[in-house]
Amino acid sequence: MLQAAFWGAFAGSPIFFGALVGLFTNLPKKITGLIMSFGTGVLIGAASFELLTEAVNVGGLWATSLGFLSGALVFTFSEAIISKKGGSERKRSKKRSENHSGLSIFIGTIIDAVPESIIIGVSLLEQGTVSYLMVIAVLISNFPEGLSSTVGLKHDGYKRKKILLMWLIVVCLSSISSLLGFALLQHAPSHFVSIISAFAAGGIFAMVSSTMMPEAFEEGGAVVGFVASLGLLASLFLASI
């Protein structure tokens, strides 16, 4: 159980380090976009090669499809609510529109982090060891998220201590989510665990499409498509090791 908590915190920690970089340096937006696009590719690969493939092998195509679509719908519905409350720009480093909300940005980031962390804990059940592909994917994607969100909040006048506290809470919740994913599903049937994996994959796909991809293109330009492809290829190599 402690191992699950450790890996959840480890994978979530780059969001805090990204915040530190955003607060104390001026990293070019182009670099942020490229990092985010590479992370997008790795996350898509991890969801495809790791989560969906395993879910199909264990639970079958129909159960996997149900779990995947449910995860995508839940995230999309949550995103719609968060967007109306002012959290749609949580991955934007520019100054935000007048209807944004720091609390909604914070909650939206938690919604992004929870399914990723849960599946890290679940991977310990399925494989006996953590999914290093999933950990690497979350690591890479969390850094630019913390960076972009922090720069935007800094432009809006948020205090450094408050920003760092917000992201430290996200890291703690990532650790707890991974721990709960391991503890609560430890004795669950393998078919049920496979549906949870597909559910998380659906949430990740929806999150990447609605938040990470638009920000990566906005910051990095047309080259991000190729960089995302490199991330997907890297994910394939990691999954094949």
TORZA-780285 format. One record per residue (C-alpha): residue in one letter; x, y, z. Coordinates in steps of 0.05 Angstrom, whole numbers. Each point is the difference from the previous one (the first is absolute). Last residue first. Example, Ala and Ser with C-alpha at 12.3 -4.5 7.8 and 13.67 -1.06 7.14 Angstrom:
// TORZA-780285
<r=S u=273 v=-21 w=143>
<r=A u=-27 v=-69 w=13>
***
This chain:
// TORZA-780285
<r=I u=203 v=-71 w=-464>
<r=S u=-58 v=5 w=-49>
<r=A u=-40 v=50 w=41>
<r=L u=60 v=46 w=5>
<r=F u=11 v=-3 w=-75>
<r=L u=-74 v=15 w=-13>
<r=S u=2 v=59 w=48>
<r=A u=61 v=28 w=-36>
<r=L u=-39 v=-5 w=-65>
<r=L u=-58 v=38 w=31>
<r=G u=47 v=54 w=25>
<r=L u=33 v=5 w=-68>
<r=S u=-69 v=9 w=-30>
<r=A u=-14 v=56 w=50>
<r=V u=64 v=34 w=-24>
<r=F u=-24 v=-6 w=-72>
<r=G u=-67 v=32 w=16>
<r=V u=35 v=51 w=44>
<r=V u=36 v=28 w=-61>
<r=A u=-61 v=40 w=-20>
<r=G u=6 v=51 w=56>
<r=G u=29 v=-9 w=70>
<r=E u=-42 v=43 w=46>
<r=E u=-68 v=-3 w=-33>
<r=F u=12 v=-71 w=-25>
<r=A u=19 v=-25 w=69>
<r=E u=-59 v=37 w=32>
<r=P u=-51 v=-30 w=-48>
<r=M u=30 v=-71 w=8>
<r=M u=3 v=1 w=76>
<r=T u=-71 v=23 w=18>
<r=S u=-56 v=-31 w=-41>
<r=S u=35 v=-57 w=-35>
<r=V u=46 v=-20 w=56>
<r=M u=-55 v=1 w=52>
<r=A u=-47 v=-41 w=-44>
<r=F u=54 v=-52 w=-13>
<r=I u=18 v=-3 w=74>
<r=G u=-72 v=-9 w=22>
<r=G u=-10 v=-56 w=-50>
<r=A u=64 v=-34 w=23>
<r=A u=-23 v=5 w=72>
<r=F u=-65 v=-35 w=-17>
<r=A u=38 v=-53 w=-39>
<r=S u=43 v=-14 w=61>
<r=I u=-62 v=-2 w=45>
<r=I u=-31 v=-49 w=-49>
<r=S u=62 v=-44 w=5>
<r=V u=-4 v=2 w=76>
<r=F u=-72 v=-25 w=-4>
<r=H u=21 v=-58 w=-44>
<r=S u=57 v=-17 w=47>
<r=P u=-49 v=-9 w=58>
<r=A u=13 v=49 w=58>
<r=H u=44 v=-22 w=58>
<r=Q u=52 v=56 w=-4>
<r=L u=-49 v=49 w=-32>
<r=L u=-10 v=43 w=62>
<r=A u=73 v=-1 w=22>
<r=F u=35 v=11 w=-67>
<r=G u=-45 v=55 w=-27>
<r=L u=-3 v=29 w=69>
<r=L u=76 v=7 w=4>
<r=S u=3 v=30 w=-70>
<r=S u=-54 v=50 w=19>
<r=I u=35 v=17 w=65>
<r=S u=66 v=14 w=-36>
<r=S u=-35 v=43 w=-52>
<r=L u=-37 v=36 w=55>
<r=C u=66 v=18 w=33>
<r=V u=28 v=25 w=-67>
<r=V u=-63 v=42 w=-11>
<r=I u=6 v=29 w=71>
<r=L u=72 v=21 w=-16>
<r=W u=-28 v=33 w=-63>
<r=M u=-48 v=44 w=39>
<r=L u=52 v=15 w=54>
<r=L u=50 v=23 w=-53>
<r=I u=-52 v=48 w=-29>
<r=K u=-19 v=27 w=68>
<r=K u=72 v=11 w=21>
<r=R u=16 v=36 w=-65>
<r=K u=-58 v=49 w=6>
<r=Y u=-51 v=2 w=-56>
<r=G u=1 v=65 w=-41>
<r=D u=-32 v=-22 w=-65>
<r=H u=67 v=-5 w=-36>
<r=K u=23 v=-48 w=55>
<r=L u=-62 v=-42 w=-13>
<r=G u=17 v=-5 w=-73>
<r=V u=73 v=-16 w=14>
<r=T u=-22 v=-53 w=50>
<r=S u=-49 v=-34 w=-48>
<r=S u=53 v=-4 w=-54>
<r=L u=55 v=-28 w=45>
<r=G u=-43 v=-49 w=38>
<r=E u=-28 v=-27 w=-65>
<r=P u=68 v=1 w=-33>
<r=F u=27 v=-46 w=55>
<r=N u=-60 v=-45 w=7>
<r=S u=3 v=-29 w=-71>
<r=I u=70 v=-28 w=5>
<r=L u=-10 v=-32 w=68>
<r=V u=-68 v=-28 w=-19>
<r=A u=30 v=-35 w=-61>
<r=I u=60 v=-24 w=39>
<r=V u=-44 v=-30 w=54>
<r=M u=-45 v=-33 w=-52>
<r=L u=59 v=-31 w=-37>
<r=Y u=31 v=-22 w=66>
<r=S u=-63 v=-40 w=16>
<r=V u=13 v=-17 w=73>
<r=T u=17 v=-71 w=18>
<r=G u=-42 v=-61 w=15>
<r=Q u=-29 v=8 w=-70>
<r=E u=-75 v=7 w=12>
<r=L u=-1 v=21 w=72>
<r=L u=58 v=49 w=-6>
<r=S u=-33 v=28 w=-62>
<r=V u=-61 v=18 w=42>
<r=G u=41 v=50 w=40>
<r=I u=24 v=34 w=-63>
<r=I u=-72 v=-3 w=-25>
<r=I u=-24 v=40 w=59>
<r=S u=53 v=53 w=-12>
<r=E u=-20 v=13 w=-73>
<r=P u=-74 v=1 w=18>
<r=V u=13 v=51 w=56>
<r=A u=46 v=50 w=-36>
<r=D u=-47 v=32 w=-51>
<r=I u=-57 v=8 w=50>
<r=I u=50 v=30 w=49>
<r=T u=21 v=50 w=-53>
<r=G u=-72 v=19 w=-11>
<r=I u=-9 v=12 w=74>
<r=F u=59 v=48 w=2>
<r=I u=-23 v=36 w=-63>
<r=S u=-69 v=5 w=31>
<r=L u=29 v=30 w=63>
<r=G u=40 v=50 w=-40>
<r=S u=-62 v=22 w=-37>
<r=H u=-5 v=28 w=-70>
<r=N u=-55 v=46 w=-22>
<r=E u=45 v=60 w=-16>
<r=S u=43 v=-37 w=-51>
<r=R u=68 v=-26 w=19>
<r=K u=69 v=30 w=-8>
<r=K u=41 v=-49 w=-41>
<r=S u=29 v=-65 w=27>
<r=R u=-62 v=-42 w=-17>
<r=K u=-8 v=-69 w=30>
<r=R u=-55 v=21 w=49>
<r=E u=-37 v=39 w=-54>
<r=S u=-65 v=-39 w=3>
<r=G u=-6 v=11 w=76>
<r=G u=-48 v=58 w=2>
<r=K u=-63 v=-30 w=30>
<r=K u=-29 v=-15 w=-68>
<r=S u=64 v=-36 w=-19>
<r=I u=-2 v=-42 w=64>
<r=I u=-70 v=-24 w=-17>
<r=A u=18 v=-17 w=-72>
<r=E u=64 v=-34 w=23>
<r=S u=-39 v=-44 w=48>
<r=F u=-47 v=-21 w=-55>
<r=T u=58 v=-14 w=-47>
<r=F u=37 v=-39 w=55>
<r=V u=-61 v=-43 w=15>
<r=L u=-14 v=-11 w=-74>
<r=A u=72 v=-22 w=-16>
<r=G u=1 v=-47 w=59>
<r=S u=-67 v=-30 w=-19>
<r=L u=23 v=-8 w=-72>
<r=F u=62 v=-39 w=23>
<r=G u=-37 v=-43 w=50>
<r=L u=-54 v=-20 w=-50>
<r=S u=51 v=-13 w=-55>
<r=T u=42 v=-43 w=47>
<r=A u=-61 v=-41 w=20>
<r=W u=-17 v=-10 w=-73>
<r=L u=70 v=-18 w=-23>
<r=G u=17 v=-52 w=53>
<r=G u=16 v=5 w=74>
<r=V u=70 v=-28 w=5>
<r=N u=32 v=9 w=-69>
<r=V u=-43 v=61 w=-16>
<r=A u=19 v=34 w=65>
<r=E u=74 v=-15 w=-10>
<r=T u=-1 v=31 w=-69>
<r=L u=-40 v=60 w=25>
<r=L u=45 v=17 w=58>
<r=E u=71 v=-12 w=-24>
<r=F u=4 v=10 w=-75>
<r=S u=-57 v=49 w=-7>
<r=A u=0 v=41 w=65>
<r=A u=76 v=-1 w=1>
<r=G u=4 v=20 w=-73>
<r=I u=-48 v=58 w=10>
<r=L u=39 v=22 w=61>
<r=V u=67 v=-4 w=-38>
<r=G u=-27 v=41 w=-58>
<r=T u=-29 v=54 w=46>
<r=G u=64 v=2 w=40>
<r=F u=38 v=16 w=-65>
<r=S u=-51 v=55 w=-14>
<r=M u=7 v=28 w=70>
<r=I u=75 v=3 w=-4>
<r=L u=-4 v=34 w=-67>
<r=G u=-50 v=51 w=24>
<r=T u=41 v=17 w=61>
<r=I u=62 v=9 w=-43>
<r=K u=-37 v=47 w=-46>
<r=K u=-27 v=39 w=60>
<r=P u=72 v=19 w=18>
<r=L u=18 v=-15 w=73>
<r=N u=-1 v=64 w=41>
<r=T u=24 v=-23 w=68>
<r=F u=-20 v=5 w=73>
<r=L u=-75 v=-13 w=2>
<r=G u=-8 v=-43 w=-62>
<r=V u=61 v=-42 w=18>
<r=L u=-28 v=-10 w=70>
<r=A u=-68 v=-18 w=-29>
<r=G u=31 v=-51 w=-46>
<r=F u=33 v=-30 w=62>
<r=F u=-69 v=-6 w=32>
<r=I u=-32 v=-32 w=-62>
<r=P u=63 v=-43 w=-5>
<r=S u=-19 v=-32 w=67>
<r=G u=-61 v=-38 w=-25>
<r=A u=38 v=-61 w=-26>
<r=F u=41 v=-4 w=63>
<r=A u=-61 v=10 w=45>
<r=G u=-38 v=-57 w=-34>
<r=W u=62 v=-43 w=0>
<r=F u=10 v=10 w=74>
<r=A u=-73 v=-13 w=18>
<r=A u=1 v=-65 w=-40>
<r=Q u=64 v=-22 w=34>
<r=L u=-31 v=16 w=68>
<r=M u=-56 v=-48 w=-17>
***
